[in-house]
Amino acid sequence: MPELPEVHALTTDLGSRLMGRVIERLDVVAFAALKTYDPPVSALTGTTIGAVTRHGKFLDIASDDLHIVIHLARAGWIRWRENAPTVAPRGGKTALAARLVLDDGSGLDITEAGSKKSLSISVVRNPLDVPGIARLGPDPLDESFTLGTFVAILRAAGRAQIKGVLRNQSIIAGIGNAYSDEILHTARMSPFKPATLTDEEAARLFDSLQFTLRNAIERADGLAASELKKEKKSGLQVHGRTGEPCPVCGDMVRQVIFSDTTFQYCPTCQTGGKVLADRVLSRLLK
């Protein structure tokens, strides 16, 4: 799933390609992906793209007084096309969710792999008209997101597990499963640790959050959209690396599987050597 660093890099790459271009049309192939009907998609025709920004993990293409807001979800992505097909795409078994065609013949393919479709596209007058954006928490890279802000968030979370706090978009915007794993590994904290942290722990987690996100953005800076997935994977220390040695201590990276998500951690670095219970493995051993 694209998270804050990848969406940040996408805004930079797409901004350099889209700024000043006039939209010829937006063809929606997967109609379930389109979450709005007013204003209609046809209202985009003839408008000029003036900015490409992000809100957490949401991508925002502003064109005159309208916004195309895209959430790539778990398996969505964007592909730049120097020459977009002139014939509007048809539905059927395809990964293509929508195609944005520009006045010079270039464009974007918005795709989603897999059978579980959750990518969303909204055409709105105000980004806050998108419910997911309206309920976003503060952006962790904003200047106003200080250690004091973070401590207040932790106190409000009480004894909630810290990984869940980091991933909750209504609490902090932009961090998903992968980077929460990386932040906790750098901070040497268990994913199950409650949010009732000491001052020293809170400061360590805050520093880890800032370092992890900013380092990922620095690595992705200047890369084209087609290169971002590979760069993200290469920079991860524990997420998606089950069974591999931890790059810090050499212990084997373990995983815990829930019904809809999987996370990875290092026992030596994060849990004092304790292997956390894996519900799937526990069922298999019974």
Secondary structure, DSSP 8 states (H G I E B T S, - for coil): ---HHHHHHHHHHHHHHHTT-BEEEEEESSGGGB---SS-GGGGTT-BEEEEEEETTEEEEEETTEEEEEE-TTTEEEEEESS--SS----SS-SEEEEEEETTS-EEEEEE-SS----EEEEESSGGGSHHHHT----TTSTT--HHHHHHHHHHHTTSBHHHHHH-TTTSSS--HHHHHHHHHHHT--TT-BS---HHHHHHHHHHHHHHHHHHHHHHTT--HHHHHHHHHHH-SSTT-TTSB-TTT--B-EEEE-SS-EEEE-HHHHSTT-----HHHHHHH-
